[in-house]
């Protein structure tokens, strides 16, 4: 057990690291954040910000020697760096979990090999591979890079076999994964936490709506929904199979009452941000408890319903948003990440709303966001 007063190291200095650091400091821990950028969102609230490239092994070892345990908010940390850190301090979730989930082929191989439902897929290492894979899976289908893809980056939708060469060229020689297109009804995510001794707790499942491949709106799933328990049970089984110590987000497609696993993220997740205002224990405190070997907290909702809307850099396109208007709506909370450059498509913050019904929570959060740019 790593008790309050000790120091937690977090790899990555983005908004997930920022919210984790806030939760950790509230419980009396110190936090060191490693990120190449100065004045990063996590570094602004951590006790110490260390600026170094993720492949700087001496810096990684020095970072590890100054903390008691290491976790992460950013998946694309080189394997050599994780190995160097693990020789100094425990890394949770383990490097095996990270190396499996950060690589789409390894992730799908793990899931399908363990009997979990995934969309049909093929590896593509050449244009010929892609053409044969398209014949196998049919169109439409989606070609993705095996690594470094998120928020729609590194993927191409293929509607006709004649598009194979152009699609392969867009990957610029990277190893690819061709996935059969899933005609789904809803996108659902479940965040599950697990300790080293196998204690497991799931948050309420969330329903997610994306816009331009970026999460736009998240709402809590009612307990009466027929997928509520099956989605939680699927997430718990995956966490146990992969040997999770920490938190894991399982993204799923729902087709009727069938669930298909889309992706895994071994860290807090954008869709779980509403847990800060809506749950007894938020996803960031749960991550802390899990990696420190403490009993997991109660993840249940304190309110009947909640919703979260992302704030992208586009919100600043007409100048400083009208925060006063959003905050005038009862039950709405504002979270900003401390980023300086409000670029279109960049996640700058989020709004959450709690209410007595799902419809009311959704209406509040969307109205609040719209009010930011109303003139």
C-alpha positions as CSV (number, residue, x, y, z in Angstrom):
1,X,0.0,0.0,0.0
2,X,1.2,3.5,-0.9
3,X,-0.3,5.8,1.6
4,X,-1.1,9.5,1.5
5,X,2.1,11.6,1.9
6,X,3.9,9.6,-0.7
7,X,4.7,10.8,-4.2
8,X,2.9,9.7,-7.4
9,X,4.6,10.0,-10.8
10,X,2.4,10.5,-13.8
11,X,3.6,10.1,-17.4
12,X,1.9,12.8,-19.5
13,X,1.0,16.3,-18.7
14,X,-2.4,16.7,-20.4
15,X,-5.8,17.3,-18.9
16,X,-6.2,13.8,-17.6
17,X,-3.0,14.2,-15.7
18,X,-4.2,17.6,-14.4
19,X,-7.5,16.1,-13.0
20,X,-5.6,13.1,-11.6
21,X,-3.1,15.5,-9.8
22,X,-6.0,17.5,-8.3
23,X,-7.6,14.2,-7.0
24,X,-4.2,13.0,-5.6
25,X,-3.4,16.2,-3.8
26,X,-6.8,16.3,-2.3
27,X,-6.0,13.0,-0.6
28,X,-2.6,14.3,0.6
29,X,-0.3,12.9,-2.1
30,X,2.5,14.7,-3.9
31,X,2.5,14.5,-7.7
32,X,5.4,14.7,-10.2
33,X,4.4,15.0,-13.9
34,X,6.7,14.2,-16.8
35,X,6.0,15.9,-20.1
36,X,8.0,17.4,-22.9
37,X,6.1,20.7,-22.8
38,X,6.6,23.4,-20.2
39,X,3.6,24.7,-18.2
40,X,1.5,21.7,-19.3
41,X,-2.0,21.3,-17.8
42,X,-0.8,18.7,-15.2
43,X,2.4,20.6,-14.4
44,X,0.3,23.6,-13.4
45,X,-1.1,21.8,-10.5
46,X,1.6,19.1,-9.7
47,X,4.2,19.6,-7.1
48,X,6.9,19.2,-9.7
49,X,6.9,19.4,-13.5
50,X,9.7,17.6,-15.2
51,X,10.3,18.5,-18.9
52,X,11.9,15.8,-21.0
53,X,11.2,13.7,-24.1
54,X,9.5,10.4,-23.4
55,X,12.4,8.6,-25.0
56,X,15.0,10.3,-22.7
57,X,15.9,7.3,-20.6
58,X,18.2,9.1,-18.1
59,X,15.4,11.6,-17.5
60,X,12.9,8.8,-17.1
61,X,15.1,7.0,-14.5
62,X,15.6,10.2,-12.6
63,X,11.9,10.8,-12.7
64,X,11.2,7.3,-11.3
65,X,13.7,7.6,-8.5
66,X,11.9,10.6,-7.1
67,X,8.4,9.0,-6.8
68,X,6.9,5.9,-5.1
69,X,4.7,4.6,-8.0
70,X,4.2,5.6,-11.6
71,X,1.0,5.7,-13.6
72,X,0.1,7.4,-16.9
73,X,-2.5,9.5,-18.7
74,X,-0.8,9.1,-22.1
75,X,-0.4,5.8,-23.9
76,X,2.3,6.5,-26.4
77,X,5.3,6.1,-24.1
78,X,8.1,4.0,-25.7
79,X,8.5,0.5,-24.4
80,X,12.1,1.1,-23.5
81,X,11.1,4.0,-21.3
82,X,8.6,2.0,-19.5
83,X,11.1,-0.8,-19.0
84,X,13.6,1.6,-17.6
85,X,11.1,3.1,-15.2
86,X,9.8,-0.3,-14.0
87,X,13.3,-1.3,-13.0
88,X,13.2,1.6,-10.5
89,X,9.6,1.8,-9.4
90,X,6.3,-0.1,-10.0
91,X,4.3,1.0,-13.0
92,X,0.5,0.7,-12.8
93,X,-1.2,-0.4,-15.0
94,X,1.7,-2.6,-16.1
95,X,3.8,-2.1,-19.2
96,X,2.1,-5.2,-20.6
97,X,-1.3,-3.6,-20.3
98,X,0.0,-0.4,-22.0
99,X,1.9,-2.2,-24.7
100,X,-1.2,-4.3,-25.5
101,X,-3.8,-1.5,-25.6
102,X,-1.7,1.1,-27.4
103,X,-1.3,-1.1,-30.4
104,X,-4.5,-1.9,-32.3
105,X,-3.3,-5.3,-33.6
106,X,-2.0,-6.5,-30.2
107,X,-5.2,-5.2,-28.6
108,X,-7.5,-7.0,-31.1
109,X,-5.4,-10.1,-30.9
110,X,-5.7,-10.1,-27.1
111,X,-9.5,-9.5,-27.1
112,X,-10.3,-12.0,-29.8
113,X,-7.9,-14.6,-28.4
114,X,-9.7,-14.3,-25.0
115,X,-13.1,-14.7,-26.6
116,X,-14.3,-11.1,-26.4
117,X,-16.5,-9.8,-29.2
118,X,-14.7,-7.5,-31.7
119,X,-15.4,-6.4,-35.3
120,X,-13.7,-8.6,-37.9
121,X,-10.2,-7.3,-38.8
122,X,-7.1,-7.9,-40.8
123,X,-3.5,-6.7,-40.6
124,X,-2.2,-4.7,-43.6
125,X,1.5,-4.4,-44.3
126,X,1.2,-3.6,-48.0
127,X,-1.2,-2.4,-50.6
128,X,-1.7,-6.0,-51.7
129,X,-2.6,-7.0,-48.1
130,X,-5.2,-4.2,-48.1
131,X,-6.7,-5.2,-51.3
132,X,-7.1,-8.9,-50.2
133,X,-8.4,-7.7,-46.8
134,X,-11.1,-5.6,-48.5
135,X,-12.2,-8.7,-50.4
136,X,-12.4,-10.6,-47.1
137,X,-14.3,-8.0,-45.1
138,X,-16.2,-6.2,-47.8
139,X,-17.1,-2.5,-47.9
140,X,-17.6,-0.2,-46.2
141,X,-14.6,-0.8,-44.0
142,X,-12.1,1.4,-42.0
143,X,-8.4,1.3,-42.3
144,X,-6.5,2.5,-39.2
145,X,-2.9,2.8,-38.2
146,X,-1.8,0.2,-35.6
147,X,-0.4,2.9,-33.4
148,X,-0.7,6.6,-32.6
149,X,-4.3,7.0,-33.7
150,X,-7.0,8.8,-31.6
151,X,-9.9,11.2,-32.1
152,X,-10.2,10.0,-35.7
153,X,-6.6,10.6,-36.6
154,X,-4.8,7.9,-38.5
155,X,-7.9,6.3,-40.1
156,X,-9.6,6.2,-43.5
157,X,-13.1,5.0,-44.4
158,X,-13.1,2.9,-47.5
159,X,-16.4,2.8,-49.4
160,X,-15.2,1.0,-52.6
161,X,-12.3,-1.4,-53.3
162,X,-11.0,1.1,-55.9
163,X,-10.0,3.3,-53.0
164,X,-7.4,0.8,-51.6
165,X,-4.3,2.3,-53.0
166,X,-5.2,5.9,-52.0
167,X,-6.1,4.7,-48.5
168,X,-2.9,2.7,-48.1
169,X,-0.9,5.8,-49.2
170,X,-2.5,7.9,-46.5
171,X,-1.0,5.6,-43.8
172,X,2.5,6.5,-45.2
173,X,3.9,3.0,-44.8
174,X,2.6,2.5,-41.3
175,X,1.3,-0.9,-40.2
176,X,-2.4,-0.9,-40.6
177,X,-5.5,-2.6,-39.3
178,X,-8.5,-3.0,-41.6
179,X,-11.8,-3.3,-39.6
180,X,-15.1,-4.4,-40.9
181,X,-17.7,-1.6,-40.6
182,X,-20.0,-2.1,-37.6
183,X,-23.5,-0.7,-38.1
184,X,-24.3,0.1,-34.5
185,X,-27.2,1.8,-32.7
186,X,-25.2,3.4,-29.9
187,X,-21.7,3.9,-28.6
188,X,-21.2,3.0,-24.9
189,X,-18.2,3.2,-22.6
190,X,-17.6,1.6,-19.2
191,X,-14.8,2.7,-16.9
192,X,-13.7,-0.1,-14.6
193,X,-11.2,0.0,-11.8
194,X,-9.2,-3.0,-10.4
195,X,-6.7,-3.4,-7.7
196,X,-3.7,-5.8,-7.5
197,X,-5.7,-8.3,-5.4
198,X,-8.6,-8.3,-7.8
199,X,-11.1,-6.0,-6.2
200,X,-13.1,-4.5,-9.1
201,X,-15.7,-1.7,-9.3
202,X,-17.5,-0.3,-12.4
203,X,-18.9,3.1,-13.0
204,X,-22.3,3.6,-14.5
205,X,-22.1,3.0,-18.3
206,X,-22.1,6.1,-20.5
207,X,-23.7,6.7,-23.9
208,X,-21.5,8.8,-26.2
209,X,-22.1,10.9,-29.2
210,X,-19.2,11.9,-31.4
211,X,-18.8,14.8,-33.9
212,X,-16.0,14.7,-36.4
213,X,-14.6,11.6,-34.6
214,X,-14.2,13.6,-31.3
215,X,-16.4,12.9,-28.3
216,X,-19.1,15.6,-28.2
217,X,-21.6,14.6,-25.6
218,X,-21.8,11.9,-22.8
219,X,-24.8,11.0,-20.8
220,X,-25.3,8.4,-18.1
221,X,-27.1,5.2,-19.0
222,X,-30.3,4.6,-17.0
223,X,-30.1,1.5,-14.7
224,X,-33.2,0.2,-16.5
225,X,-31.4,0.0,-19.8
226,X,-31.0,-3.6,-20.9
227,X,-27.3,-3.1,-21.6
228,X,-26.5,-1.6,-18.2
229,X,-25.4,-4.8,-16.5
230,X,-24.0,-6.6,-19.6
231,X,-21.8,-3.7,-20.4
232,X,-20.4,-3.6,-16.8
233,X,-19.9,-7.4,-16.8
234,X,-18.0,-7.3,-20.1
235,X,-15.7,-4.5,-18.8
236,X,-15.0,-6.4,-15.6
237,X,-14.1,-9.6,-17.5
238,X,-11.7,-7.7,-19.7
239,X,-10.1,-6.0,-16.7
240,X,-9.5,-9.4,-15.1
241,X,-8.3,-11.1,-18.3
242,X,-5.6,-8.4,-18.9
243,X,-4.5,-8.2,-15.3
244,X,-5.4,-4.6,-14.8
245,X,-4.2,-2.6,-11.8
246,X,-5.6,0.9,-12.3
247,X,-8.6,2.1,-14.4
248,X,-9.6,1.0,-17.9
249,X,-12.2,2.4,-20.3
250,X,-13.8,-0.1,-22.5
251,X,-15.4,1.5,-25.6
252,X,-18.2,-0.6,-27.1
253,X,-20.6,-0.5,-30.0
254,X,-24.2,-1.6,-29.2
255,X,-26.2,-3.3,-31.9
256,X,-29.6,-4.1,-30.4
257,X,-28.6,-6.0,-27.3
258,X,-25.3,-7.1,-28.8
259,X,-22.1,-5.5,-27.5
260,X,-18.9,-5.3,-29.6
261,X,-15.7,-4.0,-28.1
262,X,-14.2,-1.2,-30.1
263,X,-11.1,0.0,-28.1
264,X,-9.5,-0.1,-24.7
265,X,-7.9,2.8,-22.9
266,X,-5.9,1.9,-19.7
267,X,-6.4,5.3,-18.0
268,X,-9.2,7.7,-17.2
269,X,-11.3,8.6,-20.2
270,X,-13.0,11.7,-21.7
271,X,-16.4,10.1,-21.2
272,X,-15.8,9.7,-17.5
273,X,-15.3,13.4,-16.8
274,X,-18.8,13.7,-15.5
275,X,-17.9,11.4,-12.6
276,X,-16.1,14.4,-10.9
277,X,-19.5,16.1,-10.3
278,X,-21.9,13.2,-10.4
279,X,-20.3,10.2,-8.5
280,X,-19.3,9.5,-4.9
281,X,-15.8,8.7,-6.2
282,X,-14.6,10.1,-9.5
283,X,-12.6,8.2,-12.1
284,X,-9.4,10.0,-11.1
285,X,-9.6,9.3,-7.4
286,X,-10.4,5.7,-8.4
287,X,-7.2,5.5,-10.5
288,X,-5.3,6.8,-7.5
289,X,-6.8,4.3,-5.1
290,X,-6.1,1.4,-7.5
291,X,-2.5,2.2,-8.3
292,X,-1.8,2.8,-4.6
293,X,-3.4,-0.4,-3.4
294,X,-6.1,1.3,-1.4
295,X,-9.7,0.1,-1.2
296,X,-11.7,1.2,-4.2
297,X,-14.2,4.0,-3.7
298,X,-18.0,3.9,-4.3
299,X,-18.5,4.7,-8.0
300,X,-22.2,5.1,-7.9
301,X,-24.1,8.2,-9.0
302,X,-25.1,10.8,-6.3
303,X,-27.7,12.2,-8.7
304,X,-30.4,10.7,-10.9
305,X,-28.7,11.7,-14.2
306,X,-25.7,13.6,-15.5
307,X,-24.4,14.8,-18.9
308,X,-21.0,16.2,-20.1
309,X,-20.3,18.3,-23.2
310,X,-16.8,18.9,-24.5
311,X,-15.4,22.4,-25.1
312,X,-13.2,22.5,-28.1
313,X,-11.0,25.3,-29.3
314,X,-13.8,26.3,-31.7
315,X,-15.7,27.8,-28.8
316,X,-13.1,30.6,-28.7
317,X,-13.6,31.5,-32.4
318,X,-15.6,34.7,-31.5
319,X,-13.4,35.7,-28.6
320,X,-13.5,34.9,-24.9
321,X,-16.5,32.6,-24.2
322,X,-19.3,34.0,-22.0
323,X,-18.6,31.8,-18.9
324,X,-21.0,33.8,-16.8
325,X,-23.9,32.7,-19.0
326,X,-23.1,29.0,-18.7
327,X,-22.5,29.2,-14.9
328,X,-25.8,31.0,-14.4
329,X,-27.6,27.7,-15.2
330,X,-28.3,25.7,-12.1
331,X,-26.5,22.4,-11.9
332,X,-23.8,23.2,-14.5
333,X,-20.1,23.0,-13.7
334,X,-17.2,24.3,-15.7
335,X,-13.8,22.6,-16.0
336,X,-11.0,24.2,-18.0
337,X,-7.7,22.6,-18.6
338,X,-5.2,25.5,-18.6
339,X,-4.3,25.2,-22.2
340,X,-3.1,28.4,-23.8
341,X,-3.7,27.9,-27.5
342,X,-7.4,27.4,-28.4
343,X,-7.1,25.6,-31.7
344,X,-10.2,24.2,-33.6
345,X,-10.7,20.6,-32.5
346,X,-8.5,20.9,-29.5
347,X,-10.0,19.8,-26.2
348,X,-9.9,22.8,-23.9
349,X,-12.4,21.9,-21.2
350,X,-15.8,20.5,-20.6
351,X,-19.2,21.3,-19.0
352,X,-21.1,18.9,-16.8
353,X,-24.8,19.1,-15.7
354,X,-26.6,17.1,-13.1
355,X,-30.4,16.9,-12.9
356,X,-33.4,14.8,-11.9
357,X,-33.8,13.3,-15.4
358,X,-31.6,12.5,-18.3
359,X,-33.5,14.8,-20.6
360,X,-33.0,17.7,-18.2
361,X,-29.3,17.1,-17.8
362,X,-28.7,16.9,-21.5
363,X,-30.8,20.1,-22.1
364,X,-28.9,22.0,-19.4
365,X,-25.4,21.1,-20.7
366,X,-26.2,21.8,-24.3
367,X,-27.9,25.1,-23.5
368,X,-24.9,26.1,-21.3
369,X,-22.5,25.3,-24.1
370,X,-24.5,27.2,-26.7
371,X,-24.7,30.2,-24.4
372,X,-20.9,30.6,-24.4
373,X,-20.9,31.8,-28.0
374,X,-24.3,33.5,-28.2
375,X,-23.9,37.3,-28.9
